Amino acid sequence: FSTASLLHGSREKYVGNGTSPDLSQIQVCCEGYERNPHVYKRCDPICVDDCPNGICTAPNTCVCMPGHVRTDEGKCISTCPLGCGNGVCDEQNECRCREGYKLDSVSRKYCQPECNPGCGNGRCVAPNKCDCLQGYRRAADGSCTPVCDHCENGQCIKPGQCSCNEGYAKVEGRCEPVCDQYVLISFDLTCRIRDSDS
């Protein structure tokens, strides 16, 4: 048989090599999905972390298996009586947290790290340890402060935004001294009284 004879009299038009209608259809999975290697016509959702202890039901969406709960990071972890992340299960099958951890405020089924006084512009990843958000860095006191390039003589108020100190103005992205009746001495960036000779 030729491809032409297979199509003759058929209302369906198959695209491909003509060996069989099943193999002749071209199917492309939508973004966030991949072809199932065992069932060719099925596209399965993709979860970046492979969804341990859960089932990937949509792109990057895990539904936790029974006995597990979703953390703030979107991971499925076991709960009592199976276990208790960063804690132990007591005789009432409730999670008791280790020092430096506290029960999560929503499900109250797992322990999450505690940071005092907190992690403004960051996320608490271990007891009293913050991971700063993009555009912030950890300061000496452990807090997350914004990052600015060229913010000498100013204060970085948010990532990439420098507010100049009083007596300074933004010139080409830097805080330079403002000199009204004075002349700016370029080598040390200070204002000096203008000589009457100049």
C-alpha positions in Angstrom: 0.0 0.0 0.0 1.1 3.6 -0.6 0.2 6.6 1.5 -2.1 7.7 -1.3 -4.1 4.5 -1.2 -4.4 4.7 2.6 -5.9 8.2 2.3 -8.1 7.4 -0.7 -11.8 7.7 0.4 -10.9 8.7 3.9 -12.3 11.9 5.4 -9.4 12.2 7.8 -6.1 13.6 6.6 -3.1 12.2 8.3 0.3 13.9 8.3 3.5 11.9 8.6 5.0 8.8 7.1 1.8 7.0 6.5 2.6 3.8 8.3 -0.4 4.1 10.6 -2.8 6.9 11.6 -1.5 6.7 15.3 2.1 7.3 14.3 1.2 9.8 11.6 -0.3 12.5 13.8 2.1 15.2 14.9 1.4 16.3 18.4 3.3 19.0 20.3 3.0 19.4 24.1 2.2 22.9 25.4 4.7 24.9 27.4 5.2 23.4 30.9 4.4 19.9 29.7 6.4 17.0 28.2 5.5 14.0 26.2 4.9 10.8 28.3 7.5 8.3 27.2 5.1 5.3 27.7 1.8 6.8 26.3 2.9 8.8 23.2 -0.3 10.8 22.8 -0.3 12.1 26.4 1.5 15.2 27.7 2.4 15.3 31.4 3.1 18.4 33.5 6.7 19.3 34.4 7.6 20.1 38.0 11.1 21.5 38.4 11.9 19.5 41.6 10.1 16.3 40.4 7.5 16.7 43.2 8.9 14.3 45.9 6.1 13.1 48.2 3.5 14.4 45.8 1.9 14.3 42.4 2.7 16.9 39.7 -0.8 17.9 38.5 0.1 21.1 36.5 3.4 22.8 35.6 5.3 23.4 38.9 2.2 22.4 40.9 2.4 19.5 43.4 -0.5 17.9 45.2 0.9 16.3 48.4 0.2 12.6 49.1 -1.8 11.7 52.2 0.4 12.2 55.4 2.3 15.0 53.8 1.8 18.8 53.9 3.1 21.6 51.6 5.7 24.0 53.1 6.1 27.7 52.4 8.6 26.7 49.7 6.0 24.5 48.0 7.7 21.2 49.0 5.7 18.2 50.3 7.1 16.9 53.6 5.8 14.2 55.9 3.7 15.0 59.0 3.0 13.1 62.2 2.8 10.1 62.6 5.2 9.7 59.6 7.5 12.4 60.8 7.9 16.1 61.6 10.5 18.2 59.8 12.8 19.9 62.3 11.0 18.3 65.2 9.6 15.1 66.7 6.1 13.6 66.9 4.8 13.4 70.5 2.3 10.8 71.9 -0.7 12.8 70.5 0.9 12.7 67.0 1.6 16.4 67.2 4.8 18.0 66.1 7.1 19.4 68.8 9.8 21.6 67.3 13.5 21.6 68.1 15.2 24.8 69.5 15.3 27.6 66.9 12.2 26.3 65.1 8.5 27.0 65.5 5.3 25.4 64.1 4.1 26.9 60.8 1.2 29.3 61.4 -1.1 27.7 58.7 -1.1 24.0 59.0 0.7 23.7 62.4 2.0 20.3 61.1 5.7 21.0 60.6 8.5 23.2 62.1 10.1 26.1 60.2 13.2 28.1 61.2 12.7 31.2 63.4 14.7 34.4 62.8 14.7 37.1 65.5 14.0 39.9 64.9 12.8 38.6 61.4 14.0 38.7 57.8 12.7 41.9 56.2 13.6 41.7 52.5 14.7 38.1 52.9 13.6 34.6 53.9 14.5 32.7 57.1 16.3 29.5 56.0 17.8 28.3 59.3 17.5 29.5 62.9 18.5 33.2 62.9 19.9 33.0 59.3 18.3 34.9 56.5 18.8 34.5 52.7 18.3 37.9 51.2 16.1 38.6 48.2 17.7 39.6 44.9 19.0 43.2 45.2 19.7 42.9 48.9 22.7 41.7 50.9 23.2 40.6 54.4 24.5 43.3 56.8 26.7 42.8 59.8 23.6 42.5 62.1 22.1 39.7 59.9 19.4 41.9 58.3 19.0 42.3 54.6 19.9 45.8 53.2 19.4 47.1 49.6 22.4 47.2 47.2 23.3 50.3 45.2 26.3 51.0 43.0 28.1 54.3 43.6 26.1 55.5 46.6 28.9 57.2 48.5 27.6 60.4 50.2 24.1 59.0 50.1 21.8 56.3 51.5 20.6 53.2 49.5 16.9 53.2 50.1 15.9 50.3 47.8 17.8 48.2 45.3 19.5 50.5 42.7 18.0 53.7 44.2 20.4 56.0 46.1 19.1 59.1 48.0 21.9 61.7 48.3 22.7 63.2 51.7 22.0 66.9 52.3 24.5 69.1 50.4 24.9 66.5 47.6 23.0 66.1 44.3 22.9 63.3 41.8 25.3 63.9 38.9 25.8 61.1 36.3 24.5 58.5 38.8 26.7 59.6 41.7 26.1 61.9 44.7 28.4 64.9 44.2 28.8 68.0 46.5 26.6 71.0 45.6 28.8 74.1 45.3 26.9 77.4 44.8 29.4 80.2 45.4 32.3 77.9 45.8 34.3 75.9 43.3 34.5 72.1 43.3 38.0 70.7 43.8 37.8 67.6 41.7 40.6 65.6 43.2 39.0 65.4 46.7 35.4 66.3 45.8 35.1 69.2 48.3 33.9 72.7 47.9 36.4 75.5 48.5 36.0 79.3 48.4 36.8 80.5 44.9 40.0 82.6 44.7 39.3 86.2 43.7 42.2 85.8 41.2 40.3 83.1 39.2 
